[in-house]
Amino acid sequence: MNSEPNELNVADPEERTMPRSPGQPEPATSEAASAAPVEPAPPAMAATRRVKLEGLNAYYGDNHAVRDVNLEFKPGHVTAIIGPSGCGKSTMVRCVNRMHEEIPGARSEGRVLLDEVDLHASSVDVVSVRRAVGMVFQKPNPFPTMSIFDNVASGLKFTGTARDEITDRVGSALEGAGLWEEVKGRLSSPGVSLSGGQQQRLCIARALAVEPEVLMMDEPCSALDPIATLKIEELIGQLKDQVTIAVVTHNLQQAGRVADTTAFMLNGEMIEVGSTDRMFTNPDDDRTEQYVTGKFG
């Protein structure tokens, strides 16, 4: 990943909005997928970016799912979002890269800042937002008709990356996702031929290929076995110096293992945020203590 901020930065610091993407050129072909793999260079350390939610509200029609949330995702930290089912965790993280607004009848209010750039500003291009803020979902979702190579390259083609850059970027992304050694000899095989844990790392590689500033992970291990879960957790620890990471999880033990900061949500509200150690041993709010000790949820 690049050490310098990518083209998604503010074009004019006075505007504090992200530039719109240029017109999309014709997608590059996947000829590189059948070529002999090129050993990728290890991804470079990248400066991470700060994300702040200010007064975030989200709705599904009349259902007020997220209520006036203020939260910060710090650079170089993993933030875990915990809480019972239906408390608004997934809705909140989907608001960060504006996927929530794709649902008919859904809307959001408030500000989502990437450093000083309001990602929800009307002048901001949604495609640019989703390049800056990658998303990994609960269930691995590789494109079923695409090869391993093309799955990772798909975002690069969509954004018009030069053809001669795609092979190197795909290799670096697979390396960054801890998958290169396992797939380098079969990049033309279908992505769905991989195991569940490998498919999830393939989806992480797909997100990393476009060099996001932020990675939102919505229950990334809930469908995986313990060994695959461990690999994903190790990967999260390795990536946090490169991208700002937030992880939604029902697994409190996982939050304790991977997160520097933990945020507890209940009924759409942000109840408490603090260091993970304190949240699990000496929380300020009784509801947090009841949840982390298993009294409800």
C-alpha positions in Angstrom: 0.0 0.0 0.0 1.2 3.5 -0.8 2.8 5.5 2.0 1.4 8.7 0.5 -2.3 9.5 0.6 -4.0 8.5 -2.7 -6.0 10.6 -5.1 -9.0 10.6 -2.8 -7.6 13.4 -0.8 -9.1 16.9 -0.8 -8.5 18.7 -4.1 -8.8 22.1 -2.4 -8.3 22.3 1.3 -10.8 25.1 1.5 -13.5 23.0 0.0 -13.0 20.0 2.4 -14.7 17.7 -0.1 -13.4 14.8 -2.0 -12.9 15.2 -5.8 -15.2 13.3 -8.1 -13.7 10.4 -10.0 -12.9 11.0 -13.7 -14.9 9.2 -16.4 -14.3 5.5 -16.3 -12.2 4.1 -19.2 -12.8 0.7 -20.8 -11.9 -2.0 -18.3 -8.5 -3.7 -18.7 -8.5 -7.3 -19.9 -7.5 -10.2 -17.6 -4.7 -11.4 -19.8 -2.4 -11.1 -16.8 -4.4 -13.7 -14.9 -3.0 -16.4 -17.2 0.5 -15.1 -17.2 3.2 -16.5 -14.9 2.7 -14.9 -11.4 5.1 -12.2 -10.4 6.4 -12.3 -6.9 4.9 -9.3 -5.2 6.9 -6.9 -3.0 5.7 -6.7 0.6 3.1 -3.9 1.0 4.7 -0.7 2.3 3.7 0.9 5.5 1.0 3.5 5.0 -0.1 6.4 7.1 -3.6 5.8 8.3 -6.5 8.2 8.5 -8.9 9.3 11.3 -12.6 8.7 10.9 -15.1 10.6 13.1 -18.9 10.1 13.2 -20.7 13.2 14.4 -24.3 13.1 15.2 -24.9 10.1 13.0 -28.5 9.0 12.6 -29.8 6.2 10.3 -33.3 5.2 9.3 -35.1 2.5 7.5 -38.3 4.3 6.6 -39.7 5.3 10.0 -37.4 2.9 11.9 -34.7 5.0 13.7 -31.9 2.4 13.7 -28.9 4.5 14.7 -29.4 7.4 17.1 -27.1 10.4 17.3 -23.9 8.4 17.4 -20.5 10.1 18.0 -17.5 7.8 17.5 -13.9 8.0 16.4 -11.9 5.4 14.6 -8.2 6.2 15.4 -5.3 5.7 13.1 -3.2 2.6 13.9 -5.9 1.2 16.1 -8.5 -1.5 15.7 -12.0 -0.5 17.0 -14.4 -3.3 17.8 -18.2 -2.5 17.8 -20.1 -4.9 20.1 -23.7 -5.2 21.1 -26.7 -7.5 20.8 -28.3 -8.3 17.4 -30.4 -5.5 16.0 -28.6 -2.8 18.0 -27.5 -0.9 14.9 -23.8 -2.0 14.6 -23.9 -3.1 11.0 -26.1 -0.2 9.9 -23.6 2.3 11.5 -20.5 0.9 9.7 -22.5 0.7 6.4 -23.2 4.4 6.8 -19.4 5.1 6.7 -19.0 4.1 3.1 -22.6 5.1 2.2 -23.8 1.6 1.5 -26.8 2.3 3.8 -28.3 4.7 1.3 -28.5 2.0 -1.4 -31.4 0.4 0.5 -34.8 1.6 -0.6 -36.3 3.9 2.0 -33.1 4.1 4.0 -31.4 7.4 4.8 -28.9 8.9 7.2 -28.1 12.2 8.8 -25.0 13.6 10.4 -21.4 13.8 9.4 -18.8 11.1 8.6 -15.4 12.7 8.5 -12.3 11.2 6.9 -9.8 13.5 8.5 -11.5 16.8 7.6 -13.4 15.5 4.6 -17.2 14.9 5.1 -17.9 11.7 3.2 -21.6 12.5 3.2 -21.3 15.9 1.6 -23.5 16.2 -1.5 -20.4 17.1 -3.6 -18.6 13.9 -2.8 -18.6 11.1 -5.4 -19.9 7.8 -3.9 -17.5 5.8 -5.9 -14.6 7.7 -4.4 -16.0 7.1 -1.0 -16.1 3.4 -1.5 -12.5 3.4 -2.8 -11.4 5.2 0.4 -13.6 3.0 2.7 -13.4 -0.7 2.0 -16.0 -3.2 3.3 -15.7 -6.8 4.3 -18.9 -8.6 4.9 -20.1 -11.4 7.3 -20.2 -14.0 4.6 -17.4 -14.3 2.0 -18.7 -13.1 -1.3 -16.2 -13.7 -4.1 -17.7 -13.1 -7.5 -18.7 -16.7 -8.5 -17.8 -16.4 -12.2 -14.4 -14.8 -11.7 -11.0 -16.3 -11.2 -8.9 -15.6 -8.1 -7.0 -13.0 -10.1 -10.0 -11.3 -11.5 -11.8 -11.2 -8.1 -8.9 -9.1 -6.8 -8.6 -7.1 -10.0 -12.3 -6.2 -10.3 -12.1 -3.0 -8.4 -9.0 -1.9 -10.2 -10.6 -2.4 -13.6 -13.7 -0.5 -12.5 -11.7 2.5 -11.4 -9.6 2.4 -14.6 -6.2 1.3 -13.3 -3.7 1.0 -16.0 -3.4 -2.5 -17.3 0.3 -2.8 -16.6 -0.3 -1.9 -12.9 -3.0 -4.5 -12.3 -0.8 -7.6 -12.0 1.5 -6.0 -9.4 -1.4 -4.5 -7.4 -3.2 -7.9 -7.4 0.0 -9.6 -6.1 0.6 -7.0 -3.4 -3.0 -7.3 -2.3 -2.9 -11.0 -2.0 0.3 -10.7 -0.1 -1.2 -8.1 2.2 -4.2 -10.5 2.8 -1.9 -13.4 3.7 -3.1 -15.4 0.7 -0.3 -15.1 -1.9 1.7 -18.3 -0.9 -1.5 -20.4 -1.0 -2.8 -19.3 -4.4 0.2 -18.0 -6.5 0.2 -21.1 -8.6 -3.5 -21.1 -9.4 -4.6 -17.5 -10.0 -6.8 -18.5 -12.9 -8.8 -20.9 -10.7 -12.3 -19.9 -9.7 -12.4 -17.8 -6.5 -15.2 -20.0 -5.2 -12.9 -23.0 -5.3 -11.1 -21.7 -2.2 -12.0 -22.7 1.3 -14.3 -20.4 3.3 -11.4 -18.8 5.2 -9.4 -18.4 2.0 -12.5 -16.8 0.3 -12.8 -14.3 3.2 -9.1 -13.4 2.8 -9.7 -13.1 -1.0 -12.4 -10.6 -0.3 -10.0 -8.7 2.0 -7.4 -8.7 -0.8 -10.1 -7.4 -3.2 -10.7 -4.5 -0.8 -7.0 -3.8 -0.3 -6.2 -3.8 -4.0 -7.8 -0.3 -4.4 -5.7 0.9 -1.5 -8.4 2.1 0.9 -7.8 4.4 3.8 -10.3 2.6 6.0 -11.5 -1.0 6.3 -14.8 -1.7 7.8 -15.3 -5.4 8.7 -18.8 -6.6 9.5 -18.7 -9.9 11.4 -15.8 -11.1 9.2 -15.3 -14.4 11.1 -18.8 -15.4 12.0 -19.0 -18.0 9.2 -15.5 -19.4 9.6 -14.0 -22.3 11.6 -11.6 -21.5 14.5 -8.4 -22.0 12.4 -9.6 -19.6 9.6 -10.8 -17.2 12.3 -7.3 -17.1 13.8 -5.8 -16.3 10.5 -8.2 -13.4 9.9 -7.5 -12.1 13.4 -3.7 -12.2 12.8 -4.3 -10.4 9.5 -6.2 -7.6 11.3 -3.3 -7.1 13.6 -0.9 -6.9 10.7 -3.1 -4.5 8.7 -3.9 -1.9 11.4 -0.7 0.0 10.7 -1.7 0.4 7.1 -5.4 1.1 7.2 -7.8 2.3 9.9 -9.9 -0.7 10.9 -13.3 -1.1 12.6 -14.7 -4.6 13.3 -18.3 -5.4 14.1 -18.4 -8.6 16.1 -20.7 -10.6 18.4 -17.7 -12.5 19.6 -16.6 -10.8 22.8 -13.4 -12.9 23.0 -12.5 -11.8 19.5 -13.0 -8.2 20.4 -10.7 -8.7 23.4 -8.0 -10.3 21.2 -7.9 -7.9 18.2 -9.2 -4.5 19.4 -7.5 -1.6 21.0 -10.7 0.3 21.5 -14.2 -1.2 22.0 -17.6 0.6 21.5 -20.8 -0.8 22.9 -24.1 -0.2 21.2 -27.6 -0.9 22.5 -30.9 0.0 20.9 -29.3 2.2 18.3 -27.4 4.3 20.8 -23.7 4.4 21.6 -23.6 3.5 25.3 -19.9 3.5 26.0 -16.5 3.7 24.3 -13.1 3.0 25.8 -10.0 0.9 25.8 -10.8 -2.7 25.3 -9.1 -3.7 28.6 -11.2 -1.2 30.6 -14.4 -2.0 28.8 -14.1 -5.7 29.7 -12.9 -5.3 33.2 -14.1 -2.0 34.6 -16.8 -0.3 32.4 -18.4 2.9 33.5 -22.0 1.9 32.5 -23.9 -0.9 34.2 -25.4 -1.9 30.8 -21.9 -2.5 29.4 -21.0 -4.6 32.4 -24.2 -6.7 32.1 -23.5 -7.3 28.4 -19.9 -8.2 28.6 -20.6 -10.6 31.5 -23.3 -12.4 29.6 -26.3 -11.2 31.5 -28.1 -10.3 28.3 -27.5 -10.3 24.5 
